[in-house]
Amino acid sequence: MDIQRKLHLVKAKTARACIPKDLRLVEAFGYTLGGFFLASYDDSPAGVFDELVVIAGLVWNPPTSCAWATKVLVNSDEACEHGRKEVGLPSQVARFSKRITSISRQQDSSRSTGFLNMFGMGTGLSDWYSRDRMDVQVTAEDTSSFNLTSLVPAFSLDKWMGPSIKMSLPSFSGRTQHTPDLLKYSCKIQCRVRAVHPAKVSGPTALLNGEMEQSSDTHNGCTTLDQSARESISTAVMLSKPIFALKFSCMTMQVEAPVVVSDCPKTSLRTC
């Protein structure tokens, strides 16, 4: 199992539009920590599949916090069904297409690594990559589409994959039509991790500026954004300011069975 995770600074206003009103966003100076991860699973309860998860931000769960996924795209009907009914995720079926092309060394070395450059690591990281790049296009049934472009390592990954780590990632889920309860679960991960070039993201042309159209309906005290607004929010998160990217290799992941958060009312469902 391999995962590339990209961490972003997401505007609190954007993230808050995705989160049930009774949950409190973790924010500072008008931003929260979100981003996305792109994963390829070679073994899971739902079989083999690819997945793109958009994380709108972090939500308080004292004394810590939990991630909130606003969009989950998978290329398997079984994985979609499992995510919706077993984990409470807003899963959708999508088409994933991958292509590797050659680029010149000059193009390669000119790419910025953003956060890593501040520590003098950007140039060295470029030297570790080949003249190939991988383009991944993810197209959902609702016609939303994302393109992710990343550099392909030039060296054999089994020679240097970064340190081995163990961690637990808590998340909230639920508040969907399939799972109206608020759920909490944790992913226990053991893997090798290293810094990589952040993938370049592009989305629908009309939404590249990340602006949201506030078209909505209110029903039983819950505000539900229309399709255009929901896609605009997901795109805004994907295109927000990147901090750094990590590659998780040789990964094993154990997802604990979600539990219902009993002290939270069902008065507000997902808005996106």
N, C-alpha and C positions, 0 to 999 in steps of 0.2 A: 504494500500500500504506500503510495506517495502523495504528499500534499504540499502545495505551495500556498502559503498564507501571507497576505499583504495587509498591513495595518495602516489605517488612515485616520486623519483628524476629520471628523464629520461635524458639520454645523448642528448644534443642539436643536435648532428650529426644525431642521430636516429630520433628524432622528425622532424627535418628539411626535411628529406627525404619524409615525409608524407604531407607536407604543401605546397600549391601553392607558387611559387617563389616570387610573389609580396606581400605576407604577411610576416610581421616581427615577428619572434619568441621572446617571453619573456624569457630571459636566464641570468644566472649568474654563473660564474666559470665553464662554459661548460655544465650546466644542466638547464632543465626547469621543471615545475611542471606538472606531468601527473598522470596516473594511470588507474583505471577502476571502474565501479560500476555495481553491480548485483542487479536487481530489479524484484519484483513480483507485477504486477498491477492487482488489483481485480475489477477495473472499469476504463475505458478509452474510447475515441472515437473509438478505434480499438478493444474494448472488453477486455477480460482477457488474459494476456500473461506474459511470463518471458522475460527478456532482459539483455544482457551483452554488455556494452558499454566500449570500450577502448579509453581513452583520451591520444592522443600523447603528448599534451602540451598546453601551453597558447600562444595566439597570441595578439599582441598589437592592441588596439582599443582606442586610447587616449581619455580621461585621464585614462582609465581602460584597462582591457584585456578580451579576450573571449576564452573559451575552444574550442579545435578542436578535434572532434571525428574521429578516423581513422578506427574504425571497430564497427559495430552495429549488434548484433546477436539477433534474436527474434524467438520464437517458434509459430508464427502465420503468415499465408499468408496475412491476413488483416492488421496486424501491420506492416509487411514488406512494403506493398504497401503504407500505410499511411505515414510511415517514409520517403520513397523515394520521393513521389510526393507532400506531404503536408509540410514536414519539411526540405527536401533536404538532408536527411541522407543517408549514404552508407549502408543501411540495407540489411541483408541477412537472409534467413530462416535457423534455426538450430534446433537441437534436444536437449532438456534439460532433464537430468535424475538426480534424487535426491535419496540419500540413507543415512540413519542414522545408525551408528554402535557404539558399546561400546568400550571405551578405559580405561586403568587403571588410577587411580589417579596419579601414579608416572609419567606416560606419560603426563598427563594433566599439572601437575605443572612444568614440565621441559620445557614447551614451552616458548619461549622468546617473549616478546611484544615489543622488539626493542626500539622505541622512548619512550614508557611509562616507561621502566625500568630505564632510565636516571633520572627520577623523583621519583623513588622508588614506582611506582604504579604497576609494573608487577606482584609481588607476590599476592597482594590483588586482582587483577583482576582475577587471576587464581582460587582463592577460590570461585568466583561467578559462576563458570562453572561446569557443570555436567560431568559425565564420558562418555558422548555421543559426537560424532562428526558427522557433516553433510558433505557428499561428493556430489558435483555437477559437472557433466560432461556436457560440452557444445560442440556439434559436428555440424559443419556447412556443408552445401551441397558441399562446395569446399574441404571437407575432413579435414579442420583445426579443431583441438580439444584442449580444455583446461579443466583441472581438478582443482577445487577449494575445499579446505578442511577447514572447520571452526568449532570451538567449539560451542556447544549448551548451552545456559544459563540454569543454574540449578534452578534459582528462577523464580517465576511468573513475567512475564514481566509487568503486570499491577500494580505491587508494586513499581517498580523503572525503569523508562524508560529514565531518564535524563531530563534536562530542556527543556522547550518549546521555539522554536525559529522561526523567520520568516526571509527569505532571498530571494534574487533574483540572479539567476545564468545566466549571459549572455553567449551566444555561437554563433560561426559562423557555417554555414553549406553550402551546395550547392557544386558547382564545380564538379558535377557528370554528367553522361550521361543523367540522368532523369531531373536534375536541374542544368544547366550550370552556372546560375547566382550565385554570392556570396550572401548568405542570413545571416541575423542576427535575433536572437530571444532570449527571456529570459524565464526562468522557475521561477515562483514565488512559493515558497515552505513554508509551515507551518508544523512543525513536532516536535517530541521529539527526541533528539539526545544524544548519549552516546558513549564513547570509547569502542571498542571491540578488541578482538584478531584479528590481520590481518589474512585473509585467506591465506593458503599456496597454491601456484599456481604451477602447472606443465603443460608443453606443449609438443609439438613434440620433441622427443629425439634429433633429428638432429639439432634443433634450440635452445637447452637449453642454449648455451653460448651466445645467443643474437646476433651472427654475421650475417651480411647481405651480400648476394650475389648480387653484383651490375650488374645484367643483366637487360638491359633496351633498349627501343626504343625511338627515337625522331621523333615527327611528329608535324609539324606546330609550332615548337619552344617549344613544351611541352614534357617533359621526362616522360615516363610511365614505371614503374617497372613491371617485369613479375610476375606471380603468386607466385613463390617461394620467390622472394624478398619481396612482399607485406606481405606474411605470416610471414616471418622472422622478419619484422619490428614490426608487431603486437605482436609477441611473445616476442621480446626484450623489448617492453613497459610493457607487463604483468609481465615479470621477472626482471624488473629493481628494484633498491633499494627502499624498502618501508619505509615510514616515520611513518605513523599511519593509523588506520582505524576507521571509524565511522559508527554507525548504526542509520538509520533514521526510526522511527516507527510512527504509527498513522499519516501518512503523507497525506496531500492533496497538489496537484501540479496543477498549472494553467500554461499552455504553451501559450504564446502570439503568434499570427499569425506572421510568419516570414516576414521580409521586405527585399527588394532588396537593397544591398549596391551599390548605383548608381555610385559612384566615383571610383569603382574598375573595371578594364578591364577584359574581359573573355579570356585573353591570356593564362592562365594556369589552367588546370583542376587538379583534385586530381591525385596524383601519386600512392596513395594507400588508 
